[in-house]
Amino acid sequence: MKKQLLHTPDGVRDIYNGECKQKLVLQEKLGEVMTGFGYDRIETPIFEFLRVLGDEADGVSDRDLYKFFDKEGNTLVLRPDFTPSIARCAAKYYTEAQSPVKLCYMGNTFMNSSSYQGRLKETTQCGAELIGDSTLEGDAEILAMVVEALKASGLVEFQISVGHAALFAELTKEAGFSDYQKEDLAELLNNKNFFGVEELLDCISISEQLTELFGLLQKFDVSTEDLKAAIMESKDYPAIHKALSELLELTEMLQVYGISKYISLELGIVPTHPYYTGIIFKGYTFGTGEAIVKGGRYDKLISRFGKDTPAIGFAIVVDQLLNALHRQKIMIPTTNQTELVLFTKEMREQAITYAIHQRSQKTPVKLLMVSEDQLDAWVDDGTYCSVIRLK
């Protein structure tokens, strides 16, 4: 029974000592990038009403939520995602905003995923939301901020795969896919099973133009030439034509930001949330099979809360990023300025006085009362910037 008390529940873990210091430094670096782009910090409750966070239309299964009840019998939910909470805040507090609202956040999210998936059920997310801006300039700014944040973390090699939510929806609509066929295609694309995609398309009678356009979904990095050719091919399909044209213009703006080498067009990305309406993206690096950043445009979500306004945002999964940095042996520099003051009982007053003075000078001090023998035998193992003995 006592051994059981030492264990954490499945899907959560303790973070301590050096790793905890590194995580805090990493979070600070990420936050500095976002505030540097002019985004203001916001904090939302760790739990909300079920109707705010648990709408299945948001792509979150009710089974994956941590639910409980308040005294009035309302169903409450630990947040699985920040976006709905910030959408609620935007509708409540920024109804009269004349210019786009830029918000950033840092906090933990909770997903009651199956244990066999091997994922953490509690993760820290750092992200930003640009509300009230429907332009491609806003899309480019968000992607630039993602790249700068990942660079600030210490990552050197990473890739942001960019797609468009309208492509999957409109292509399957024009091809007359059933819901069952859409699910099959989404699963095949998510698993990068392009042979399976070919087999599925072979069983469906579609035009040569659509066949060519579906081919875009099977490429990891669509070139500018391929994109321009697809734009010409899609003139009979206005929504598809518009999405591809937006992506082309976006790539031109990303060149101005100087981040093109970190961006690849992967048009087969399937939206993780049904509320995505425009560009969608995922960021990957070595050392983790999961995306370290996800985001996209969601122009209709906030209207659910009574404010019809466009928005785009992203979330960096700090735990995944930290894990990738460790596996790539990229060190997060942490400074240790703590002094250890060893003192005997007779020197207690002097030790306290010294600690008060040092702390007033912003120097961390740890006090430890020891015996005379311990005082002389103490070995400095490098844990502290200095060890001071008072006797």
TIDREN-259720 format. One line per field, with one value per residue (C-alpha): residue number from 0; residue in one letter; y, x, z. Coordinates in steps of 0.5 Angstrom, whole numbers, plus 500, padded with zeros to 3 digits. Layout:
REM residues N
k = c(NUM|...)
r = c(A|...)
v = c(Y|...)
u = c(X|...)
w = c(Z|...)
//
This chain:
REM residues 391
k = c(0|1|2|3|4|5|6|7|8|9|10|11|12|13|14|15|16|17|18|19|20|21|22|23|24|25|26|27|28|29|30|31|32|33|34|35|36|37|38|39|40|41|42|43|44|45|46|47|48|49|50|51|52|53|54|55|56|57|58|59|60|61|62|63|64|65|66|67|68|69|70|71|72|73|74|75|76|77|78|79|80|81|82|83|84|85|86|87|88|89|90|91|92|93|94|95|96|97|98|99|100|101|102|103|104|105|106|107|108|109|110|111|112|113|114|115|116|117|118|119|120|121|122|123|124|125|126|127|128|129|130|131|132|133|134|135|136|137|138|139|140|141|142|143|144|145|146|147|148|149|150|151|152|153|154|155|156|157|158|159|160|161|162|163|164|165|166|167|168|169|170|171|172|173|174|175|176|177|178|179|180|181|182|183|184|185|186|187|188|189|190|191|192|193|194|195|196|197|198|199|200|201|202|203|204|205|206|207|208|209|210|211|212|213|214|215|216|217|218|219|220|221|222|223|224|225|226|227|228|229|230|231|232|233|234|235|236|237|238|239|240|241|242|243|244|245|246|247|248|249|250|251|252|253|254|255|256|257|258|259|260|261|262|263|264|265|266|267|268|269|270|271|272|273|274|275|276|277|278|279|280|281|282|283|284|285|286|287|288|289|290|291|292|293|294|295|296|297|298|299|300|301|302|303|304|305|306|307|308|309|310|311|312|313|314|315|316|317|318|319|320|321|322|323|324|325|326|327|328|329|330|331|332|333|334|335|336|337|338|339|340|341|342|343|344|345|346|347|348|349|350|351|352|353|354|355|356|357|358|359|360|361|362|363|364|365|366|367|368|369|370|371|372|373|374|375|376|377|378|379|380|381|382|383|384|385|386|387|388|389|390)
r = c(M|K|K|Q|L|L|H|T|P|D|G|V|R|D|I|Y|N|G|E|C|K|Q|K|L|V|L|Q|E|K|L|G|E|V|M|T|G|F|G|Y|D|R|I|E|T|P|I|F|E|F|L|R|V|L|G|D|E|A|D|G|V|S|D|R|D|L|Y|K|F|F|D|K|E|G|N|T|L|V|L|R|P|D|F|T|P|S|I|A|R|C|A|A|K|Y|Y|T|E|A|Q|S|P|V|K|L|C|Y|M|G|N|T|F|M|N|S|S|S|Y|Q|G|R|L|K|E|T|T|Q|C|G|A|E|L|I|G|D|S|T|L|E|G|D|A|E|I|L|A|M|V|V|E|A|L|K|A|S|G|L|V|E|F|Q|I|S|V|G|H|A|A|L|F|A|E|L|T|K|E|A|G|F|S|D|Y|Q|K|E|D|L|A|E|L|L|N|N|K|N|F|F|G|V|E|E|L|L|D|C|I|S|I|S|E|Q|L|T|E|L|F|G|L|L|Q|K|F|D|V|S|T|E|D|L|K|A|A|I|M|E|S|K|D|Y|P|A|I|H|K|A|L|S|E|L|L|E|L|T|E|M|L|Q|V|Y|G|I|S|K|Y|I|S|L|E|L|G|I|V|P|T|H|P|Y|Y|T|G|I|I|F|K|G|Y|T|F|G|T|G|E|A|I|V|K|G|G|R|Y|D|K|L|I|S|R|F|G|K|D|T|P|A|I|G|F|A|I|V|V|D|Q|L|L|N|A|L|H|R|Q|K|I|M|I|P|T|T|N|Q|T|E|L|V|L|F|T|K|E|M|R|E|Q|A|I|T|Y|A|I|H|Q|R|S|Q|K|T|P|V|K|L|L|M|V|S|E|D|Q|L|D|A|W|V|D|D|G|T|Y|C|S|V|I|R|L|K)
v = c(500|505|503|505|512|513|512|518|516|513|519|524|525|529|534|536|538|540|538|542|548|547|547|553|557|554|556|563|563|561|567|572|571|572|578|580|580|584|579|580|574|571|566|562|557|550|548|550|548|542|546|551|545|539|540|534|539|541|534|532|526|526|520|524|529|529|531|533|536|543|544|546|540|543|539|542|539|540|544|539|545|553|555|555|558|564|564|565|570|574|574|576|582|584|586|593|592|596|593|585|582|579|574|569|563|558|553|545|541|535|529|522|518|511|508|504|510|512|519|524|526|532|537|544|548|555|558|565|567|572|575|579|579|575|576|572|577|575|567|569|573|567|562|567|567|559|559|564|561|554|557|561|554|552|547|548|542|542|543|546|543|547|545|548|546|547|542|536|538|541|535|530|534|535|528|526|522|519|520|513|514|521|517|512|517|521|515|513|521|521|514|517|511|513|507|506|513|511|504|508|513|508|505|512|515|522|527|528|534|532|526|531|535|529|527|534|530|525|529|531|538|541|545|552|550|544|549|554|548|546|553|553|546|548|554|550|549|556|554|549|555|560|555|554|561|563|558|561|568|566|562|569|573|567|569|576|573|569|563|559|554|551|551|545|545|538|539|532|535|533|538|535|540|541|548|550|554|556|554|549|547|542|542|536|535|529|525|525|522|527|534|539|545|545|550|553|558|558|563|561|558|565|566|560|565|570|574|573|574|571|568|564|561|555|551|549|542|544|537|534|540|539|531|533|537|532|527|531|533|540|543|549|553|554|558|556|563|559|560|555|557|552|554|552|553|559|562|562|570|571|566|569|576|574|571|577|582|577|576|583|583|578|573|566|563|556|556|549|548|543|540|542|535|536|543|541|535|538|537|542|538|544|544|551|557|557|554|559|556|560|558)
u = c(500|506|509|503|503|509|507|503|497|498|499|502|509|514|518|524|531|535|529|525|530|531|523|522|528|525|518|521|524|518|514|519|518|511|511|516|511|507|502|499|499|492|490|484|481|484|477|470|463|462|459|465|470|466|463|464|464|471|473|474|471|467|471|477|475|476|469|467|461|460|455|450|450|454|459|466|471|479|481|484|485|486|483|476|477|481|475|470|474|475|467|466|472|474|467|469|476|478|484|486|487|494|494|499|499|502|499|497|492|489|487|484|487|488|494|496|498|503|502|502|495|497|502|504|502|505|501|498|492|491|484|480|485|483|489|494|499|496|498|505|506|504|508|514|513|513|519|522|520|523|529|530|529|535|533|537|533|526|520|513|508|503|497|490|483|479|483|481|474|473|476|472|466|467|469|462|465|461|462|465|470|472|474|478|482|483|486|490|493|494|498|502|499|499|499|492|490|491|487|481|481|482|475|472|470|472|475|482|482|480|485|491|489|488|495|497|495|500|506|511|513|509|514|512|512|507|503|502|500|495|492|491|488|483|480|473|473|473|474|480|483|482|486|491|492|492|498|502|501|503|510|512|511|514|520|520|520|526|524|522|527|523|517|514|507|504|497|495|494|488|485|485|479|473|473|479|477|484|491|493|500|504|511|516|523|528|527|519|514|509|508|511|507|500|496|491|486|479|474|468|469|469|462|459|460|457|462|463|470|476|482|488|493|498|500|507|507|513|514|515|519|524|524|526|532|534|534|538|543|541|543|538|543|541|545|546|547|545|549|549|551|553|553|553|547|552|552|545|544|549|547|540|543|547|542|537|543|544|537|536|541|538|542|539|541|540|541|543|545|550|554|562|564|559|561|569|567|562|564|563|560|559|551|552|555|559|559|560|562|560|563)
w = c(500|502|495|491|495|491|484|480|476|469|464|469|472|476|474|479|480|473|468|472|472|464|463|466|462|456|458|459|452|449|452|451|443|443|448|443|437|441|444|451|456|458|464|463|468|469|468|465|463|459|454|453|452|451|444|440|434|436|435|442|444|451|453|453|458|465|468|475|478|482|488|483|479|473|469|469|465|465|459|454|449|450|444|446|453|449|444|450|453|446|445|453|454|447|443|442|440|434|432|432|439|440|446|449|454|458|462|463|459|460|455|458|452|452|456|450|446|451|451|457|459|463|458|458|452|450|445|442|438|433|434|429|423|417|412|410|413|420|417|416|422|426|422|423|431|431|427|432|438|436|434|441|444|441|436|429|425|425|419|419|415|412|409|408|411|405|401|404|405|398|394|398|397|389|389|392|398|403|410|411|405|408|414|410|406|413|416|410|410|417|416|410|407|400|396|400|398|390|391|394|389|383|386|385|378|378|373|371|374|381|380|379|385|389|387|391|398|397|397|403|400|394|390|388|381|383|386|380|376|381|381|374|374|379|376|375|383|386|393|392|387|393|398|393|391|398|400|394|396|403|401|398|405|408|404|406|414|411|414|408|409|415|411|407|404|406|403|405|412|415|420|427|429|425|427|422|416|413|413|418|420|424|427|427|429|431|437|438|433|436|433|437|435|432|429|424|422|425|423|425|432|436|433|437|443|440|437|429|428|425|428|428|433|435|441|442|447|451|454|447|445|452|450|443|446|450|445|440|446|446|452|456|459|467|471|479|483|490|495|501|508|513|520|527|532|535|529|527|528|523|518|518|518|512|508|509|506|500|498|498|493|489|491|492|499|502|510|513|520|521|527|528|525|519|517|517|513|508|500|495|489|485|486|489|486|493|500|506|512|519|525)
//
